[in-house]
């Protein structure tokens, strides 16, 4: 009879826990507490498995009390381990046309790298920040290059799996590299409207059209007929519009 009992116990131990099994809290006479799901329960033995997969065996005379625990009472640590992180990496590249006082239409290219939270308020809203780079090609080996510090937000317009979205981006840009026109940076802001294709809870592809405004200060020196040098300074805005493609990982 003892051999048959042991065989039954081994068979029961080999059976995985069902997903809908209730949790119990077992209080031992020594004051220790174990929480998990009952795998085996006989007149003499109780075997419990916790949420980390560890199993404990107790004799009936060791147990003072057994209490059923509601599903929502499972520890926060256990539930957080089952949920994927909402912190994501976002990379986007852009190709556009830029209008400046130096040249009415110039090609411009940019790339941004950001880190942020992709499920703010549980509405799949992305909020984050990062750095960006933009190169405006003015021709004749003359480029304006901007290094930017950015904050950004993107919000889906509908609750469908692959919805249209609207995005805002703002920050400050510094002129870097060679500056043939003596350009210094300023505040930048952009708005984009596009479509999002979701591959998983974290991964998405974004395609959008955007409009970007970059303030800058232009300093220009001129020599007069009497050989005096005059410097002119003006605050202006470069307007850029084009296409963006972004990947969220």
JOJOTA-V193558 format. One record per backbone hydrogen bond with DSSP energy under -0.5 kcal/mol. CO is the residue of the C=O (numbers start at 1). NH is the residue of the N-H. Records with the same first field share a line. If there is no record, write none. Layout:
BEGIN
CO->NH  NH
END
This chain:
BEGIN
1->5
2->6
3->7
4->8
5->9
6->10
7->11
8->12
9->13
10->14
12->15
18->21
23->69
24->26  36
25->27  67
26->28  34
27->64  65
28->31
32->28
34->26
36->24
37->49
40->47
44->60
45->42
46->58
47->39  40
48->56
49->37
50->53
54->50
56->48
58->46
59->62  63
60->63
62->29
65->27
67->25
69->23
70->73
71->74
75->79
76->80
77->81
78->82
79->83
80->83
86->88  118
88->116
89->249
90->114
91->247
92->112
93->245
94->110
95->243
96->108
97->241
98->100  106
99->239
103->100
106->98
107->137
108->96
109->135
110->94
111->133
112->92
113->131
114->90
115->129
116->88
117->127
119->122
120->123  125
125->120
126->154
127->117
128->152
129->115
130->150
131->113
132->148
133->111
134->146
135->109  137
136->138  144
139->142
141->143
142->138  139
143->145
144->136
145->176
146->134  148
147->174
148->132  150
149->172
150->130
151->170
152->128
153->168
154->126
155->166
160->163
163->196
164->157  158
165->194
166->155
167->192
168->153
169->190
170->151
171->188
172->149
173->186
174->147
176->145
179->182
181->219
182->219
184->217
186->173
187->215
188->171
189->213
190->169
191->211
192->167
193->209
194->165
195->207
196->198
197->205
203->199  200
204->248
205->197
206->246
207->195
208->244
209->193
210->242
211->191
212->240
213->189  215
214->238
216->218  236
217->184
218->220  234
220->232
222->224  230
224->227
228->224  230
230->222
232->220
234->218  236
236->216
237->239
238->214
239->99
240->212
241->97
242->210
243->95
244->208
245->93
246->206
247->91
248->204
END
